[in-house]
Amino acid sequence: MSYEERRVRVRNYGTMSEDSRLLVPVPGASGERIRLHVLAAEAFLAMAAAVRRDLGIELVAASGWR
């Protein structure tokens, strides 16, 4: 299996306004809520649930929308 980076780049897709309804909160470091695009948040939450289930580790986001 090979790794494929799927990073969203501003130069390709532009920016999103801070008050966009497409940004949703996910658990972040230090108890804060980090906002991610709804599709990224869905994938992140699924991954966090798998990590919690399989490893017993609580996965949190360190960074999100800018």
PyMOL Python script that loads the backbone (N, CA, C, O; Angstrom):
from pymol import cmd

cmd.read_pdbstr("""\
ATOM      1  N   MET A   1       0.844  -1.170   0.000  1.00  0.00           N
ATOM      2  CA  MET A   1       0.000   0.000   0.000  1.00  0.00           C
ATOM      3  C   MET A   1       0.892   1.237   0.000  1.00  0.00           C
ATOM      4  O   MET A   1       1.847   1.309   0.773  1.00  0.00           O
ATOM      5  N   SER A   2       0.595   2.197  -0.848  1.00  0.00           N
ATOM      6  CA  SER A   2       1.395   3.417  -0.910  1.00  0.00           C
ATOM      7  C   SER A   2       0.631   4.587  -0.301  1.00  0.00           C
ATOM      8  O   SER A   2      -0.599   4.586  -0.239  1.00  0.00           O
ATOM      9  N   TYR A   3       1.376   5.566   0.140  1.00  0.00           N
ATOM     10  CA  TYR A   3       0.805   6.759   0.758  1.00  0.00           C
ATOM     11  C   TYR A   3       0.466   7.787  -0.306  1.00  0.00           C
ATOM     12  O   TYR A   3       1.263   8.040  -1.208  1.00  0.00           O
ATOM     13  N   GLU A   4      -0.706   8.374  -0.202  1.00  0.00           N
ATOM     14  CA  GLU A   4      -1.114   9.442  -1.112  1.00  0.00           C
ATOM     15  C   GLU A   4      -1.552  10.629  -0.282  1.00  0.00           C
ATOM     16  O   GLU A   4      -2.539  10.550   0.449  1.00  0.00           O
ATOM     17  N   GLU A   5      -0.824  11.732  -0.390  1.00  0.00           N
ATOM     18  CA  GLU A   5      -1.186  12.935   0.353  1.00  0.00           C
ATOM     19  C   GLU A   5      -2.419  13.556  -0.270  1.00  0.00           C
ATOM     20  O   GLU A   5      -2.504  13.700  -1.490  1.00  0.00           O
ATOM     21  N   ARG A   6      -3.381  13.927   0.576  1.00  0.00           N
ATOM     22  CA  ARG A   6      -4.628  14.500   0.084  1.00  0.00           C
ATOM     23  C   ARG A   6      -4.853  15.879   0.695  1.00  0.00           C
ATOM     24  O   ARG A   6      -5.968  16.223   1.088  1.00  0.00           O
ATOM     25  N   ARG A   7      -3.787  16.659   0.768  1.00  0.00           N
ATOM     26  CA  ARG A   7      -3.850  17.982   1.371  1.00  0.00           C
ATOM     27  C   ARG A   7      -4.616  18.951   0.466  1.00  0.00           C
ATOM     28  O   ARG A   7      -4.434  18.961  -0.751  1.00  0.00           O
ATOM     29  N   VAL A   8      -5.466  19.755   1.079  1.00  0.00           N
ATOM     30  CA  VAL A   8      -6.192  20.794   0.354  1.00  0.00           C
ATOM     31  C   VAL A   8      -5.334  22.048   0.388  1.00  0.00           C
ATOM     32  O   VAL A   8      -4.965  22.528   1.460  1.00  0.00           O
ATOM     33  N   ARG A   9      -5.024  22.563  -0.760  1.00  0.00           N
ATOM     34  CA  ARG A   9      -4.146  23.736  -0.844  1.00  0.00           C
ATOM     35  C   ARG A   9      -4.953  24.978  -1.207  1.00  0.00           C
ATOM     36  O   ARG A   9      -5.814  24.952  -2.086  1.00  0.00           O
ATOM     37  N   VAL A  10      -4.645  26.071  -0.498  1.00  0.00           N
ATOM     38  CA  VAL A  10      -5.347  27.332  -0.731  1.00  0.00           C
ATOM     39  C   VAL A  10      -5.178  27.779  -2.178  1.00  0.00           C
ATOM     40  O   VAL A  10      -6.127  28.273  -2.787  1.00  0.00           O
ATOM     41  N   ARG A  11      -3.993  27.612  -2.726  1.00  0.00           N
ATOM     42  CA  ARG A  11      -3.758  28.085  -4.103  1.00  0.00           C
ATOM     43  C   ARG A  11      -4.650  27.355  -5.112  1.00  0.00           C
ATOM     44  O   ARG A  11      -4.924  27.883  -6.190  1.00  0.00           O
ATOM     45  N   ASN A  12      -5.102  26.149  -4.770  1.00  0.00           N
ATOM     46  CA  ASN A  12      -5.959  25.387  -5.677  1.00  0.00           C
ATOM     47  C   ASN A  12      -7.443  25.636  -5.428  1.00  0.00           C
ATOM     48  O   ASN A  12      -8.241  25.622  -6.365  1.00  0.00           O
ATOM     49  N   TYR A  13      -7.812  25.861  -4.189  1.00  0.00           N
ATOM     50  CA  TYR A  13      -9.234  25.920  -3.840  1.00  0.00           C
ATOM     51  C   TYR A  13      -9.696  27.245  -3.254  1.00  0.00           C
ATOM     52  O   TYR A  13     -10.894  27.422  -3.035  1.00  0.00           O
ATOM     53  N   GLY A  14      -8.799  28.172  -2.994  1.00  0.00           N
ATOM     54  CA  GLY A  14      -9.185  29.449  -2.427  1.00  0.00           C
ATOM     55  C   GLY A  14      -9.367  29.362  -0.916  1.00  0.00           C
ATOM     56  O   GLY A  14      -8.920  28.409  -0.278  1.00  0.00           O
ATOM     57  N   THR A  15     -10.025  30.363  -0.357  1.00  0.00           N
ATOM     58  CA  THR A  15     -10.214  30.425   1.088  1.00  0.00           C
ATOM     59  C   THR A  15     -11.694  30.311   1.429  1.00  0.00           C
ATOM     60  O   THR A  15     -12.558  30.411   0.559  1.00  0.00           O
ATOM     61  N   MET A  16     -11.963  30.102   2.695  1.00  0.00           N
ATOM     62  CA  MET A  16     -13.335  29.977   3.187  1.00  0.00           C
ATOM     63  C   MET A  16     -13.521  31.020   4.279  1.00  0.00           C
ATOM     64  O   MET A  16     -12.627  31.221   5.101  1.00  0.00           O
ATOM     65  N   SER A  17     -14.661  31.678   4.296  1.00  0.00           N
ATOM     66  CA  SER A  17     -14.882  32.710   5.304  1.00  0.00           C
ATOM     67  C   SER A  17     -14.999  32.083   6.690  1.00  0.00           C
ATOM     68  O   SER A  17     -15.443  30.945   6.840  1.00  0.00           O
ATOM     69  N   GLU A  18     -14.597  32.842   7.686  1.00  0.00           N
ATOM     70  CA  GLU A  18     -14.574  32.368   9.073  1.00  0.00           C
ATOM     71  C   GLU A  18     -15.951  31.939   9.565  1.00  0.00           C
ATOM     72  O   GLU A  18     -16.050  31.061  10.422  1.00  0.00           O
ATOM     73  N   ASP A  19     -17.004  32.537   9.043  1.00  0.00           N
ATOM     74  CA  ASP A  19     -18.362  32.223   9.517  1.00  0.00           C
ATOM     75  C   ASP A  19     -19.101  31.228   8.612  1.00  0.00           C
ATOM     76  O   ASP A  19     -20.324  31.114   8.686  1.00  0.00           O
ATOM     77  N   SER A  20     -18.363  30.514   7.765  1.00  0.00           N
ATOM     78  CA  SER A  20     -18.980  29.542   6.867  1.00  0.00           C
ATOM     79  C   SER A  20     -19.674  28.429   7.646  1.00  0.00           C
ATOM     80  O   SER A  20     -19.145  27.932   8.640  1.00  0.00           O
ATOM     81  N   ARG A  21     -20.851  28.049   7.189  1.00  0.00           N
ATOM     82  CA  ARG A  21     -21.571  26.926   7.802  1.00  0.00           C
ATOM     83  C   ARG A  21     -20.925  25.585   7.488  1.00  0.00           C
ATOM     84  O   ARG A  21     -21.303  24.561   8.058  1.00  0.00           O
ATOM     85  N   LEU A  22     -19.947  25.590   6.580  1.00  0.00           N
ATOM     86  CA  LEU A  22     -19.235  24.358   6.241  1.00  0.00           C
ATOM     87  C   LEU A  22     -18.147  24.019   7.254  1.00  0.00           C
ATOM     88  O   LEU A  22     -17.550  22.945   7.184  1.00  0.00           O
ATOM     89  N   LEU A  23     -17.884  24.926   8.197  1.00  0.00           N
ATOM     90  CA  LEU A  23     -16.894  24.680   9.242  1.00  0.00           C
ATOM     91  C   LEU A  23     -17.599  24.175  10.487  1.00  0.00           C
ATOM     92  O   LEU A  23     -18.526  24.813  10.988  1.00  0.00           O
ATOM     93  N   VAL A  24     -17.156  23.023  10.987  1.00  0.00           N
ATOM     94  CA  VAL A  24     -17.780  22.429  12.168  1.00  0.00           C
ATOM     95  C   VAL A  24     -16.702  22.133  13.214  1.00  0.00           C
ATOM     96  O   VAL A  24     -15.553  21.867  12.860  1.00  0.00           O
ATOM     97  N   PRO A  25     -17.066  22.179  14.500  1.00  0.00           N
ATOM     98  CA  PRO A  25     -16.079  21.962  15.561  1.00  0.00           C
ATOM     99  C   PRO A  25     -15.776  20.486  15.798  1.00  0.00           C
ATOM    100  O   PRO A  25     -16.653  19.626  15.715  1.00  0.00           O
ATOM    101  N   VAL A  26     -14.499  20.220  16.096  1.00  0.00           N
ATOM    102  CA  VAL A  26     -14.041  18.888  16.509  1.00  0.00           C
ATOM    103  C   VAL A  26     -13.167  19.088  17.745  1.00  0.00           C
ATOM    104  O   VAL A  26     -12.687  20.196  17.983  1.00  0.00           O
ATOM    105  N   PRO A  27     -12.953  18.029  18.539  1.00  0.00           N
ATOM    106  CA  PRO A  27     -12.116  18.166  19.734  1.00  0.00           C
ATOM    107  C   PRO A  27     -10.696  18.601  19.382  1.00  0.00           C
ATOM    108  O   PRO A  27     -10.076  18.072  18.459  1.00  0.00           O
ATOM    109  N   GLY A  28     -10.198  19.577  20.140  1.00  0.00           N
ATOM    110  CA  GLY A  28      -8.846  20.075  19.910  1.00  0.00           C
ATOM    111  C   GLY A  28      -7.980  19.944  21.143  1.00  0.00           C
ATOM    112  O   GLY A  28      -8.452  19.574  22.218  1.00  0.00           O
ATOM    113  N   ALA A  29      -6.722  20.250  20.975  1.00  0.00           N
ATOM    114  CA  ALA A  29      -5.764  20.199  22.075  1.00  0.00           C
ATOM    115  C   ALA A  29      -6.167  21.199  23.158  1.00  0.00           C
ATOM    116  O   ALA A  29      -6.779  22.225  22.860  1.00  0.00           O
ATOM    117  N   SER A  30      -5.834  20.911  24.381  1.00  0.00           N
ATOM    118  CA  SER A  30      -6.114  21.770  25.541  1.00  0.00           C
ATOM    119  C   SER A  30      -7.608  21.993  25.753  1.00  0.00           C
ATOM    120  O   SER A  30      -8.005  22.992  26.352  1.00  0.00           O
ATOM    121  N   GLY A  31      -8.435  21.072  25.268  1.00  0.00           N
ATOM    122  CA  GLY A  31      -9.872  21.160  25.476  1.00  0.00           C
ATOM    123  C   GLY A  31     -10.598  22.134  24.571  1.00  0.00           C
ATOM    124  O   GLY A  31     -11.820  22.258  24.657  1.00  0.00           O
ATOM    125  N   GLU A  32      -9.881  22.821  23.710  1.00  0.00           N
ATOM    126  CA  GLU A  32     -10.518  23.767  22.794  1.00  0.00           C
ATOM    127  C   GLU A  32     -11.216  23.024  21.656  1.00  0.00           C
ATOM    128  O   GLU A  32     -10.978  21.833  21.453  1.00  0.00           O
ATOM    129  N   ARG A  33     -12.064  23.714  20.923  1.00  0.00           N
ATOM    130  CA  ARG A  33     -12.722  23.149  19.750  1.00  0.00           C
ATOM    131  C   ARG A  33     -12.046  23.724  18.514  1.00  0.00           C
ATOM    132  O   ARG A  33     -11.890  24.939  18.395  1.00  0.00           O
ATOM    133  N   ILE A  34     -11.645  22.852  17.596  1.00  0.00           N
ATOM    134  CA  ILE A  34     -11.000  23.236  16.346  1.00  0.00           C
ATOM    135  C   ILE A  34     -12.036  23.096  15.233  1.00  0.00           C
ATOM    136  O   ILE A  34     -12.750  22.095  15.174  1.00  0.00           O
ATOM    137  N   ARG A  35     -12.122  24.079  14.362  1.00  0.00           N
ATOM    138  CA  ARG A  35     -13.097  24.002  13.270  1.00  0.00           C
ATOM    139  C   ARG A  35     -12.447  23.462  12.004  1.00  0.00           C
ATOM    140  O   ARG A  35     -11.398  23.934  11.564  1.00  0.00           O
ATOM    141  N   LEU A  36     -13.106  22.457  11.435  1.00  0.00           N
ATOM    142  CA  LEU A  36     -12.667  21.840  10.187  1.00  0.00           C
ATOM    143  C   LEU A  36     -13.813  21.877   9.185  1.00  0.00           C
ATOM    144  O   LEU A  36     -14.978  22.004   9.563  1.00  0.00           O
ATOM    145  N   HIS A  37     -13.473  21.765   7.907  1.00  0.00           N
ATOM    146  CA  HIS A  37     -14.505  21.621   6.878  1.00  0.00           C
ATOM    147  C   HIS A  37     -15.320  20.385   7.224  1.00  0.00           C
ATOM    148  O   HIS A  37     -14.777  19.405   7.734  1.00  0.00           O
ATOM    149  N   VAL A  38     -16.590  20.421   6.956  1.00  0.00           N
ATOM    150  CA  VAL A  38     -17.501  19.338   7.335  1.00  0.00           C
ATOM    151  C   VAL A  38     -17.029  17.969   6.834  1.00  0.00           C
ATOM    152  O   VAL A  38     -17.179  16.979   7.551  1.00  0.00           O
ATOM    153  N   LEU A  39     -16.470  17.886   5.639  1.00  0.00           N
ATOM    154  CA  LEU A  39     -15.988  16.603   5.116  1.00  0.00           C
ATOM    155  C   LEU A  39     -14.723  16.141   5.841  1.00  0.00           C
ATOM    156  O   LEU A  39     -14.568  14.956   6.136  1.00  0.00           O
ATOM    157  N   ALA A  40     -13.821  17.085   6.128  1.00  0.00           N
ATOM    158  CA  ALA A  40     -12.613  16.742   6.880  1.00  0.00           C
ATOM    159  C   ALA A  40     -12.985  16.342   8.303  1.00  0.00           C
ATOM    160  O   ALA A  40     -12.397  15.414   8.860  1.00  0.00           O
ATOM    161  N   ALA A  41     -13.954  17.033   8.893  1.00  0.00           N
ATOM    162  CA  ALA A  41     -14.394  16.714  10.252  1.00  0.00           C
ATOM    163  C   ALA A  41     -14.993  15.317  10.311  1.00  0.00           C
ATOM    164  O   ALA A  41     -14.745  14.574  11.260  1.00  0.00           O
ATOM    165  N   GLU A  42     -15.769  14.960   9.317  1.00  0.00           N
ATOM    166  CA  GLU A  42     -16.372  13.618   9.273  1.00  0.00           C
ATOM    167  C   GLU A  42     -15.289  12.543   9.244  1.00  0.00           C
ATOM    168  O   GLU A  42     -15.367  11.556   9.976  1.00  0.00           O
ATOM    169  N   ALA A  43     -14.281  12.737   8.396  1.00  0.00           N
ATOM    170  CA  ALA A  43     -13.185  11.768   8.301  1.00  0.00           C
ATOM    171  C   ALA A  43     -12.368  11.749   9.590  1.00  0.00           C
ATOM    172  O   ALA A  43     -11.984  10.682  10.068  1.00  0.00           O
ATOM    173  N   PHE A  44     -12.103  12.926  10.153  1.00  0.00           N
ATOM    174  CA  PHE A  44     -11.334  13.006  11.396  1.00  0.00           C
ATOM    175  C   PHE A  44     -12.049  12.286  12.534  1.00  0.00           C
ATOM    176  O   PHE A  44     -11.425  11.528  13.276  1.00  0.00           O
ATOM    177  N   LEU A  45     -13.344  12.517  12.677  1.00  0.00           N
ATOM    178  CA  LEU A  45     -14.111  11.891  13.766  1.00  0.00           C
ATOM    179  C   LEU A  45     -14.168  10.371  13.604  1.00  0.00           C
ATOM    180  O   LEU A  45     -14.129   9.645  14.598  1.00  0.00           O
ATOM    181  N   ALA A  46     -14.260   9.885  12.372  1.00  0.00           N
ATOM    182  CA  ALA A  46     -14.241   8.443  12.133  1.00  0.00           C
ATOM    183  C   ALA A  46     -12.876   7.865  12.512  1.00  0.00           C
ATOM    184  O   ALA A  46     -12.792   6.800  13.123  1.00  0.00           O
ATOM    185  N   MET A  47     -11.819   8.569  12.146  1.00  0.00           N
ATOM    186  CA  MET A  47     -10.475   8.123  12.488  1.00  0.00           C
ATOM    187  C   MET A  47     -10.276   8.148  14.004  1.00  0.00           C
ATOM    188  O   MET A  47      -9.715   7.209  14.570  1.00  0.00           O
ATOM    189  N   ALA A  48     -10.731   9.215  14.665  1.00  0.00           N
ATOM    190  CA  ALA A  48     -10.598   9.330  16.121  1.00  0.00           C
ATOM    191  C   ALA A  48     -11.346   8.201  16.828  1.00  0.00           C
ATOM    192  O   ALA A  48     -10.864   7.668  17.827  1.00  0.00           O
ATOM    193  N   ALA A  49     -12.512   7.837  16.316  1.00  0.00           N
ATOM    194  CA  ALA A  49     -13.285   6.740  16.913  1.00  0.00           C
ATOM    195  C   ALA A  49     -12.539   5.414  16.770  1.00  0.00           C
ATOM    196  O   ALA A  49     -12.530   4.605  17.697  1.00  0.00           O
ATOM    197  N   ALA A  50     -11.912   5.188  15.609  1.00  0.00           N
ATOM    198  CA  ALA A  50     -11.151   3.953  15.388  1.00  0.00           C
ATOM    199  C   ALA A  50      -9.926   3.896  16.300  1.00  0.00           C
ATOM    200  O   ALA A  50      -9.611   2.838  16.844  1.00  0.00           O
ATOM    201  N   VAL A  51      -9.240   5.013  16.470  1.00  0.00           N
ATOM    202  CA  VAL A  51      -8.074   5.071  17.351  1.00  0.00           C
ATOM    203  C   VAL A  51      -8.496   4.807  18.796  1.00  0.00           C
ATOM    204  O   VAL A  51      -7.837   4.053  19.513  1.00  0.00           O
ATOM    205  N   ARG A  52      -9.585   5.423  19.214  1.00  0.00           N
ATOM    206  CA  ARG A  52     -10.104   5.214  20.578  1.00  0.00           C
ATOM    207  C   ARG A  52     -10.479   3.745  20.789  1.00  0.00           C
ATOM    208  O   ARG A  52     -10.142   3.155  21.815  1.00  0.00           O
ATOM    209  N   ARG A  53     -11.176   3.162  19.814  1.00  0.00           N
ATOM    210  CA  ARG A  53     -11.612   1.764  19.909  1.00  0.00           C
ATOM    211  C   ARG A  53     -10.429   0.797  19.901  1.00  0.00           C
ATOM    212  O   ARG A  53     -10.370  -0.120  20.720  1.00  0.00           O
ATOM    213  N   ASP A  54      -9.499   0.999  18.987  1.00  0.00           N
ATOM    214  CA  ASP A  54      -8.408   0.042  18.794  1.00  0.00           C
ATOM    215  C   ASP A  54      -7.229   0.238  19.746  1.00  0.00           C
ATOM    216  O   ASP A  54      -6.576  -0.729  20.140  1.00  0.00           O
ATOM    217  N   LEU A  55      -6.961   1.486  20.113  1.00  0.00           N
ATOM    218  CA  LEU A  55      -5.763   1.765  20.912  1.00  0.00           C
ATOM    219  C   LEU A  55      -6.048   2.382  22.274  1.00  0.00           C
ATOM    220  O   LEU A  55      -5.160   2.462  23.123  1.00  0.00           O
ATOM    221  N   GLY A  56      -7.286   2.818  22.481  1.00  0.00           N
ATOM    222  CA  GLY A  56      -7.627   3.459  23.745  1.00  0.00           C
ATOM    223  C   GLY A  56      -7.011   4.841  23.907  1.00  0.00           C
ATOM    224  O   GLY A  56      -6.827   5.314  25.029  1.00  0.00           O
ATOM    225  N   ILE A  57      -6.691   5.489  22.791  1.00  0.00           N
ATOM    226  CA  ILE A  57      -6.082   6.825  22.799  1.00  0.00           C
ATOM    227  C   ILE A  57      -7.106   7.837  22.304  1.00  0.00           C
ATOM    228  O   ILE A  57      -7.821   7.580  21.335  1.00  0.00           O
ATOM    229  N   GLU A  58      -7.176   8.985  22.969  1.00  0.00           N
ATOM    230  CA  GLU A  58      -8.079  10.059  22.549  1.00  0.00           C
ATOM    231  C   GLU A  58      -7.350  10.946  21.548  1.00  0.00           C
ATOM    232  O   GLU A  58      -6.390  11.624  21.915  1.00  0.00           O
ATOM    233  N   LEU A  59      -7.784  10.954  20.302  1.00  0.00           N
ATOM    234  CA  LEU A  59      -7.172  11.732  19.239  1.00  0.00           C
ATOM    235  C   LEU A  59      -7.843  13.103  19.183  1.00  0.00           C
ATOM    236  O   LEU A  59      -9.070  13.195  19.136  1.00  0.00           O
ATOM    237  N   VAL A  60      -7.038  14.168  19.189  1.00  0.00           N
ATOM    238  CA  VAL A  60      -7.572  15.523  19.085  1.00  0.00           C
ATOM    239  C   VAL A  60      -6.817  16.270  17.984  1.00  0.00           C
ATOM    240  O   VAL A  60      -5.683  15.924  17.652  1.00  0.00           O
ATOM    241  N   ALA A  61      -7.454  17.288  17.429  1.00  0.00           N
ATOM    242  CA  ALA A  61      -6.851  18.093  16.361  1.00  0.00           C
ATOM    243  C   ALA A  61      -5.947  19.161  16.963  1.00  0.00           C
ATOM    244  O   ALA A  61      -6.256  19.724  18.012  1.00  0.00           O
ATOM    245  N   ALA A  62      -4.838  19.435  16.301  1.00  0.00           N
ATOM    246  CA  ALA A  62      -3.922  20.471  16.750  1.00  0.00           C
ATOM    247  C   ALA A  62      -4.134  21.773  15.980  1.00  0.00           C
ATOM    248  O   ALA A  62      -3.772  22.848  16.456  1.00  0.00           O
ATOM    249  N   SER A  63      -4.725  21.670  14.784  1.00  0.00           N
ATOM    250  CA  SER A  63      -4.899  22.840  13.942  1.00  0.00           C
ATOM    251  C   SER A  63      -6.047  22.585  12.989  1.00  0.00           C
ATOM    252  O   SER A  63      -6.396  21.435  12.722  1.00  0.00           O
ATOM    253  N   GLY A  64      -6.634  23.652  12.475  1.00  0.00           N
ATOM    254  CA  GLY A  64      -7.748  23.499  11.554  1.00  0.00           C
ATOM    255  C   GLY A  64      -7.829  24.654  10.582  1.00  0.00           C
ATOM    256  O   GLY A  64      -6.822  25.059  10.001  1.00  0.00           O
ATOM    257  N   TRP A  65      -9.032  25.186  10.404  1.00  0.00           N
ATOM    258  CA  TRP A  65      -9.272  26.280   9.462  1.00  0.00           C
ATOM    259  C   TRP A  65      -8.371  27.458   9.769  1.00  0.00           C
ATOM    260  O   TRP A  65      -8.114  27.762  10.933  1.00  0.00           O
ATOM    261  N   ARG A  66      -7.894  28.115   8.737  1.00  0.00           N
ATOM    262  CA  ARG A  66      -7.091  29.338   8.907  1.00  0.00           C
ATOM    263  C   ARG A  66      -7.696  30.430   8.082  1.00  0.00           C
ATOM    264  O   ARG A  66      -7.185  31.550   8.071  1.00  0.00           O
TER     265      ARG A  66
END
""", "prot")
cmd.dss("prot")
cmd.show_as("cartoon", "prot")
cmd.util.cbc("prot")
cmd.orient("prot")
